[in-house]
Amino acid sequence: MKNLKFDTNIHCESCESKVRSVLEQKKGIINLHFDLNSAKKILKVECEDYINAEDIVLYVKSAGYEAKAIEKFLGIF
């Protein structure tokens, strides 16, 4: 299992809902956390090892938003 962190353009709860609905349907996504109060609108994804940052970027893009991988991080959801 790994944790990934992304800078996004998800700016409100409606946007979050759209992205969440896409990501929650993807096999290997375990947990999501959106920090819409941060300047970078951070998305944290806990996922299986076979999921990579590029996959998440494409999934978010399919929902109509942008995501840029920031770093791997060790965090607790």
Buried (B, 14 or more C-beta within 10 A) or exposed (E): EBBBBBBBEBEEEEBBEBBBEBBEEBEEBEEBBBBBEEEEBBBBBBBEEEBEBEBBBEBBEEBEBEBEBBEEEEEEE
